[in-house]
Amino acid sequence: MPSRRLAVWVDGCFWHGCPRHGRATPFTGPNASLWEDKLRRTRARDLEAVGLAVELGWQPVRVWECEIRADPRLVARRLVDSPAAGHVRSYRAVHPEGVNEPDYGESASGQSSHCSSS
């Protein structure tokens, strides 16, 4: 959203480590380390992209795939209405060695903005 200097990413739950829908158990089998490395690189890339957006004067916003699936209109409305007011995760903390629990904020109804389905 250029007019708001808002950079929006929609992150897939599996590949980006959604705390609800991401992989909960370690990989096993002959390719386990390959998959762990792949997910670690994805999280590192997320951090790099957020840092670059901030460096260029944009406000990064990361939205989970499940949030879009649950209520795309709510996510869009929150992005357009008041991203600075904390109604949208202005930054989802991602660390190359693991995913930290994001700050989801609350919707207008007081509910967590994260998808409640499993």
C-alpha positions in Angstrom: 0.0 0.0 0.0 2.3 2.8 -1.3 0.1 5.6 -0.1 0.5 4.4 3.5 4.1 3.2 3.1 2.8 -0.2 4.3 4.6 -3.4 3.0 2.3 -6.4 3.4 3.3 -10.0 3.3 0.9 -13.0 3.5 3.0 -15.8 5.0 2.0 -19.4 4.5 1.5 -21.2 7.8 3.7 -24.2 7.1 6.6 -22.4 5.4 6.8 -19.4 7.8 6.1 -21.2 11.1 2.6 -20.1 12.2 2.5 -20.9 15.9 -0.9 -22.6 15.4 -0.5 -24.3 12.1 3.2 -24.6 11.5 5.1 -27.8 12.1 4.9 -28.7 15.7 7.2 -31.7 15.7 10.8 -32.1 14.4 11.3 -33.5 10.9 12.4 -37.2 10.8 13.9 -39.4 8.1 16.8 -39.1 5.8 15.9 -35.5 4.6 15.1 -34.1 8.0 18.1 -31.7 8.1 17.3 -30.5 4.6 13.8 -29.5 5.6 14.9 -27.9 8.8 17.5 -25.8 6.9 14.9 -24.8 4.3 12.5 -23.5 7.0 15.4 -21.8 8.8 16.4 -20.0 5.6 12.8 -18.9 5.1 12.7 -17.3 8.5 16.0 -15.6 7.9 14.7 -14.3 4.6 11.6 -12.9 6.5 13.9 -11.0 8.9 15.9 -9.6 6.0 12.8 -8.5 4.1 11.4 -6.8 7.2 14.7 -5.0 7.8 14.9 -3.8 4.3 11.4 -2.5 4.4 12.1 -0.5 7.6 15.4 0.7 6.1 13.5 2.1 3.1 10.9 3.8 5.3 8.1 1.3 5.0 6.0 -0.2 7.8 6.2 -4.0 7.5 3.1 -6.0 8.2 3.0 -9.8 8.1 -0.3 -11.6 7.9 -0.7 -15.4 8.4 -2.4 -17.4 5.6 -4.9 -18.7 8.1 -5.9 -15.1 9.0 -6.8 -14.5 5.3 -8.6 -17.8 5.0 -10.6 -17.1 8.2 -11.7 -13.6 7.4 -10.1 -11.8 4.4 -12.4 -8.8 4.7 -11.5 -8.3 8.4 -7.8 -8.4 7.5 -8.2 -6.0 4.6 -10.4 -3.7 6.7 -7.8 -3.6 9.5 -5.0 -2.9 7.0 -6.9 0.0 5.5 -8.5 1.4 8.6 -5.7 1.8 11.1 -2.5 -0.1 10.8 -0.7 2.3 13.2 -3.3 1.8 15.9 -2.2 -1.7 16.6 -5.1 -3.4 14.9 -2.7 -5.2 12.7 0.5 -6.9 13.6 2.9 -4.2 12.6 5.8 -6.7 12.8 5.8 -10.4 13.4 9.0 -11.3 15.2 10.8 -14.0 13.3 14.1 -15.4 14.4 16.4 -17.6 12.2 16.6 -20.2 15.0 12.9 -20.3 15.7 9.6 -18.5 15.6 8.6 -16.3 18.4 5.0 -15.8 19.4 3.8 -12.8 17.4 1.9 -9.9 18.8 -1.5 -10.3 17.1 -3.3 -7.4 18.7 -7.1 -7.7 19.0 -9.9 -7.3 16.6 -12.8 -4.8 17.2 -14.6 -7.6 19.0 -11.7 -8.0 21.4 -10.7 -11.4 20.0 -7.2 -12.3 18.9 -6.7 -11.5 15.2 -5.1 -14.9 14.7 -7.2 -17.7 13.1 -8.9 -19.8 15.8 -9.4 -22.8 13.7 -7.0 -25.8 13.7 
